[in-house]
Amino acid sequence: MKAQLKIITYQLALIIIIASTAYGLNSALFGFKGVFYGGAISVIASIIMACRINQAAGKVLQGKESGHSYIYLAAIERLLLVIALFGLGLMWFKLHPLPLVIGLIAGQVGFILGGYKMKE
């Protein structure tokens, strides 16, 4: 679980940097609310994946062979959650798609960097 917390920390740091840059630019098209929302989608998806990986590891340690099904379930949950939250941001909160995508990408890049740092 410590590794997942470090990955989430990298995600949040990168999202804050990107959102601060967006706020500094003060562009109407590039709103920082959208960047934060897109980044939050990425962080929530990572938390769900971390929980499912921990469940899968627990099942494997118990000697059960159903651990891989938790990984598949995590992938499906992440996809559906990202689609639902992205749609909510576009339709309900009326956020512009570009900042949403940039925030989502920033969170995913933070996820990759955090995972890379864990291997070193």
LUMTILO-815295 format. One line per field, with one value per residue (C-alpha): residue number from 1; x, y, z; residue in three letters. Coordinates in nm, 4 decimals, decimal comma, always signed. Example, Ala and Ser with C-alpha at 12.3 -4.5 7.8 and 13.67 -1.06 7.14 Angstrom:
<rs>
i: [1_2]
u: [+1,2300_+1,3670]
v: [-0,4500_-0,1060]
w: [+0,7800_+0,7140]
aa: [ala_ser]
</rs>
This chain:
<rs>
i: [1_2_3_4_5_6_7_8_9_10_11_12_13_14_15_16_17_18_19_20_21_22_23_24_25_26_27_28_29_30_31_32_33_34_35_36_37_38_39_40_41_42_43_44_45_46_47_48_49_50_51_52_53_54_55_56_57_58_59_60_61_62_63_64_65_66_67_68_69_70_71_72_73_74_75_76_77_78_79_80_81_82_83_84_85_86_87_88_89_90_91_92_93_94_95_96_97_98_99_100_101_102_103_104_105_106_107_108_109_110_111_112_113_114_115_116_117_118_119_120]
u: [+0,0000_+0,2977_+0,3832_+0,0307_+0,0439_+0,3697_+0,2173_-0,0865_+0,1468_+0,3243_-0,0111_-0,1299_+0,1967_+0,1867_-0,1804_-0,1144_+0,1759_-0,0320_-0,3334_-0,1154_+0,0264_-0,3268_-0,4272_-0,1181_-0,2075_-0,5541_-0,7059_-1,0825_-1,0384_-0,7819_-0,9659_-0,7923_-1,1177_-1,1233_-0,7602_-0,8303_-1,1420_-0,9615_-0,6759_-0,9203_-1,0669_-0,7213_-0,6483_-0,9841_-0,9223_-0,5791_-0,7266_-0,9801_-0,7054_-0,4911_-0,7799_-0,8457_-0,4765_-0,4653_-0,7733_-0,6140_-0,2906_-0,4885_-0,6696_-0,3421_-0,1865_-0,4863_-0,4127_-0,7177_-0,6854_-0,9479_-0,6947_-0,6782_-1,0528_-1,0037_-0,7544_-1,0037_-1,2753_-1,0474_-0,9892_-1,3613_-1,4423_-1,1762_-1,3004_-1,6646_-1,5782_-1,3624_-1,6336_-1,9045_-1,7020_-1,5803_-1,9384_-2,0488_-1,7808_-1,8808_-2,2580_-2,3377_-2,0497_-2,0176_-1,6363_-1,4376_-1,2982_-0,9388_-0,8608_-1,0343_-0,8165_-0,5024_-0,5762_-0,6464_-0,3210_-0,1277_-0,2628_-0,1696_+0,1800_+0,2129_+0,0989_+0,3677_+0,6402_+0,5419_+0,5528_+0,8875_+1,0348_+0,9175_+1,1242_+1,4479]
v: [+0,0000_+0,2289_+0,2105_+0,3144_+0,6132_+0,7263_+0,6968_+0,9001_+1,1617_+1,1953_+1,2274_+1,5013_+1,6933_+1,6925_+1,7928_+2,0833_+2,2016_+2,1894_+2,3546_+2,6290_+2,6943_+2,7100_+2,9546_+3,1636_+3,1815_+3,3032_+3,1862_+3,1457_+2,8388_+2,6764_+2,6746_+2,5326_+2,3818_+2,1487_+2,0507_+1,9714_+1,7753_+1,5760_+1,5074_+1,3996_+1,1484_+1,0027_+0,9880_+0,8244_+0,5645_+0,4920_+0,4503_+0,2002_+0,0088_+0,0060_-0,1338_-0,4100_-0,5007_-0,5322_-0,7565_-0,9694_-1,0003_-1,1059_-1,3775_-1,5067_-1,5181_-1,7197_-1,9719_-1,8913_-1,8602_-1,5876_-1,3047_-1,2377_-1,1736_-0,8749_-0,7276_-0,7652_-0,6136_-0,3182_-0,2524_-0,2571_-0,0386_+0,2149_+0,2413_+0,2841_+0,5292_+0,7464_+0,7549_+0,8421_+1,1128_+1,2580_+1,2759_+1,4317_+1,6991_+1,7796_+1,7677_+1,8604_+2,0908_+2,2337_+2,2139_+2,2594_+1,9291_+2,0500_+2,1167_+1,7910_+1,5931_+1,7789_+1,7080_+1,3431_+1,3158_+1,4912_+1,2388_+0,9481_+1,0855_+1,1163_+0,7545_+0,6462_+0,8527_+0,7205_+0,3626_+0,4243_+0,5711_+0,2659_+0,0343_+0,2239]
w: [+0,0000_+0,0568_-0,3126_-0,4127_-0,1770_-0,3338_-0,6812_-0,5742_-0,4252_-0,7606_-0,9338_-0,7009_-0,7286_-1,1076_-1,1128_-0,8761_-1,0920_-1,4106_-1,2453_-1,0991_-1,4435_-1,5821_-1,3106_-1,3832_-1,7512_-1,6479_-1,9725_-1,9969_-2,2162_-1,9896_-1,6568_-1,3530_-1,2224_-1,5206_-1,4650_-1,0999_-1,1925_-1,4620_-1,2223_-0,9531_-1,1959_-1,2454_-0,8721_-0,7915_-1,0611_-0,9116_-0,5641_-0,6953_-0,8714_-0,5558_-0,3511_-0,6023_-0,6243_-0,2460_-0,2571_-0,5277_-0,3296_-0,0241_-0,2196_-0,3637_-0,0156_+0,1024_-0,1695_-0,3787_-0,7532_-0,7860_-0,7499_-1,1225_-1,1347_-0,9030_-1,1483_-1,4346_-1,2179_-1,1399_-1,5089_-1,5832_-1,2829_-1,3767_-1,7327_-1,6329_-1,3570_-1,5838_-1,8496_-1,5954_-1,4196_-1,7473_-1,8745_-1,5459_-1,5782_-1,9343_-1,8993_-1,5391_-1,4429_-1,7967_-1,7911_-2,1094_-2,2465_-2,2965_-1,9269_-1,8313_-2,0671_-1,9604_-1,5936_-1,6713_-1,8664_-1,5876_-1,3383_-1,5607_-1,6161_-1,2383_-1,2124_-1,4589_-1,2884_-0,9466_-1,0718_-1,2388_-0,9199_-0,7247_-0,9481_-0,8844]
aa: [met_lys_ala_gln_leu_lys_ile_ile_thr_tyr_gln_leu_ala_leu_ile_ile_ile_ile_ala_ser_thr_ala_tyr_gly_leu_asn_ser_ala_leu_phe_gly_phe_lys_gly_val_phe_tyr_gly_gly_ala_ile_ser_val_ile_ala_ser_ile_ile_met_ala_cys_arg_ile_asn_gln_ala_ala_gly_lys_val_leu_gln_gly_lys_glu_ser_gly_his_ser_tyr_ile_tyr_leu_ala_ala_ile_glu_arg_leu_leu_leu_val_ile_ala_leu_phe_gly_leu_gly_leu_met_trp_phe_lys_leu_his_pro_leu_pro_leu_val_ile_gly_leu_ile_ala_gly_gln_val_gly_phe_ile_leu_gly_gly_tyr_lys_met_lys_glu]
</rs>
